[in-house]
Amino acid sequence: MASLAAHQSAAVAPSHWTEGNPSEDALAHIPGEKGWPLVGNTFKMLADPHGVVGAMVARYGRVYKNRAFGGWTVALIGADANELVLFDRDKLFSSEQGWGPILDQLFPRGLMLIDFDHHRADRRALSIAFKPEPMRHYTGALNRGIARRVAEWGGGTMCFYPAIKELTLDLAADSFIGIPWGPEADRINRAFVDMVQASVAPVRKPLPFTQMKKGVDGRAFLVDYFTKETHRRRAEGGGQDMFSQFATAEYEDGSLMPVEEVVDHMNFLMMAAHDTITSSATSLLWLLAKHPEWQEKLRTEIEAVTGGADANGKPRDLAYDDLGKLELTEMAFKEALRFVPPVPSMPRRALREFEYGGYTIPAGTPVSINIHWTHHSEEYWDEPEKFDPLRFTPDKVKARHKYAWVPFGGGAHMCLGLHFAYMQVKILMAQLLPRYRVELTDGDPDWQAWPIPKPKDGLKIALKPIS
């Protein structure tokens, strides 16, 4: 989710999320724009969010206020601001109160919506699902599922975004929940889609026939499903899928995580993983289609690591132990995440007054950092609009500000599943590129910037079988 949802929700957020927000007078010393009566800068932000941020920075500097979608936000821009907010050395910022207006009705108490000691304890317990043995199990499931679907795509033209979105949902059912593709997985997938769409719906109450009502109903279905399944898997000893790992997660004192918390974390993880991986896989394929020389470099690397096609002419699976050998593929993925970060900005709320950039920011202020701006700033990147995976060689990474590249966030709230994301995208490339050359059919697509980036035309591509 991103700023659009945050600002949409601010206008109609429950009072407990807005109590204590500073008044306009309390922010009077911070430069910025009030915009039109009632709507503020809403329409500007909808039309060109990245352009608005660039213009604001050029006019007001790296600390400014903006009124849009019903409320004021103070933007803190740049790598130093990213470090201040994400690393949060002094525990100044609440992720719960930043994301809460957006996600609390549908994904309450997810890992991103809890802070400090509670977050640390739950994160440590849930990290069991990303240890080597479970990850090795996921590798097998991902290879099987991706190979089957990629083979079904065949040659010809297609819209990649809806196809990878469907595949990602099915993979989640298999790897995350441990159920086969079929009617049960379809019902679960539908509930998740309804919840994600509701999280950015402008109507925030579950009135009849609204998207929010569909989302709330989807949550009720999944809470019931995951609650029953958690009890069953605990009784039967669980399995290697991610949900079973969560269901049997223990705190440091050996106690099991409460069932309702397992359910909330599972709901959140499915949401967080689904749309972000869909977006980032799409941006990588778009950039590889635009730059066939890099597509060929990745294809050569993949075939060298996997051994090429088997006796039947099919690409070999990418083994868990070989994931780290796809160095160019990983650099290309990182560059795609720089180019199109799947979460373009992140909200927080200041718990105490603090100083930054020469300004005093009052307690209770909604603040945001802009990842997209930082990822495209000439201060940190030479020719930032150029696709260049070699920006991520070890020496260049070491020389750059640590918080100039933050697609997975940072600090205590660094994405728990980032290695799973790398694994899924590497396996996708290992199954796709040895089979097909990928070309754009209609030129560069326009991208929808918020809430999670996606090509407006679905990314029309041609898959040309490699003989």
C-alpha positions, 0 to 999 in steps of 0.5 A, a space after each residue: 500500500 502507499 500514499 494514495 491509500 494513506 491520504 484517502 483514508 485520512 479523511 474518514 479514518 476512525 477518530 482514534 487514528 486522528 486524535 492528537 494530530 497537530 492543527 494547521 497553526 502548529 504546522 504553520 512554520 513548515 513550508 508547503 501548500 494548502 491547495 484548493 478549499 476542501 480538496 487541497 492538492 488531491 487532484 494534483 496528487 492523483 494526476 501526477 504523484 511523482 511530479 508533485 513530489 518533485 515540484 514540492 522538493 524543488 520549491 520548498 526543500 526536503 521538508 514540506 507539508 502537503 494537504 491532500 485527501 483530507 489532511 496534512 502530512 509532513 514529507 521528509 525527503 531523501 536518504 537521510 530522512 529514510 534513515 531517520 524514519 526507518 532505522 528510528 534509533 530513538 523510537 520516534 515513529 509509529 508504524 502502527 499509527 502510520 498504516 493503521 488508517 489504511 489497513 486496520 479494518 482489513 489487516 489489523 495487527 499484521 506485522 507492519 501494524 505493531 510497534 517496538 517490543 510487541 513487533 520484535 517478539 512476533 517478528 522473532 517467532 515468525 522468522 522460523 518460516 524463513 529458515 533454510 529448511 522451510 525455504 528449501 521446501 518453498 523452492 520445490 513448490 515454486 519451481 513446480 508451480 511456475 514451470 507448469 504455468 509458464 509452459 501453459 503461456 506458450 508462445 504468442 502475445 499476452 498481458 503479463 500483469 494479470 497473468 503473473 498476478 493470478 500465478 502469484 495468488 496460486 503460488 501463495 496458496 501452495 507455498 504459503 498455505 499448503 493447499 492444492 490449486 483448485 476450488 478451495 484456493 480460488 475461494 481464498 484467493 478471491 477473499 484476498 483480492 477483495 480485501 486488497 481492493 477494499 484497503 484503497 477504496 474511497 468509501 471506508 465503511 462496509 455499506 451494502 454493495 461497496 468494495 469495503 463490504 466485500 473486503 470485510 466479508 472476505 476477512 471474515 471468511 479468512 479469519 474463520 478458515 485460518 482459525 480452524 486450520 491453525 487448531 488443526 495443524 497444531 493438533 496434527 503437527 503442521 507441515 513445511 508450508 508457511 502457514 504451518 510454520 506460523 501456526 506452530 511458532 513459539 515465543 522465546 519462553 516456549 509459549 505458542 503464539 495466540 491463535 488470533 495473532 497467527 490468523 492476523 499475521 497470515 492475512 497480512 503476509 498474504 496481502 503484503 507478498 501478493 501485490 508487491 511481488 506481482 508489481 516487482 516481477 512485472 517491472 523486471 520483465 518490462 525492463 528486460 523486454 526493453 533491454 534485450 542485451 540484459 535479458 540475454 545476459 540473465 539467460 546465459 547466467 541462468 543456463 550456466 547455473 542450472 545446466 540448461 534444458 533437460 533431455 526433453 528440452 525443458 528448463 531445469 529447476 533452480 535448486 535452493 543451493 544455487 539461488 546465490 549464484 544468480 548474481 546478475 539476475 539479483 542485480 537486475 531485480 534490485 535495479 528494477 526495484 529501484 526503478 519501480 519501488 513496489 511501495 513508493 512511499 511509507 507513512 508513519 506518525 510522530 510519537 514525540 516532537 522532533 527536529 529535522 532539517 531545521 524544523 520542529 515537527 510536533 508530536 502526532 504529526 503524520 509523516 511520510 518518506 518518499 522512496 520513489 524520489 530517493 530512488 530517482 535522485 541524481 544525488 545518489 544515482 548517476 543517470 537515474 533514468 537509465 536501467 543499469 544493474 551494475 549499480 549493485 556491484 558490491 563496491 558500488 553498494 558499499 560506496 552509496 548511502 545505505 538508505 538510498 535504496 529501500 524497496 523493502 523498508 529498513 530497520 526493525 520493520 525491514 520486510 521479513 519476506 525479502 529473501 522469499 521475494 528474491 527466491 520467487 523472482 529468480 525461479 520465475 526468471 529461471 523458468 521463463 527466460 530459457 523458454 522465451 525471448 520477451 518483447 514489448 508489443 505496444 511500446 512502453 506502457 503508462 504506469 499507475 503510480 499508486 497504491 502499488 505500481 502497475 502498467 495500465 495496459 497490463 504490460 502487453 508482451 510477446 513470448 517467442 519460443 527459443 528453438 
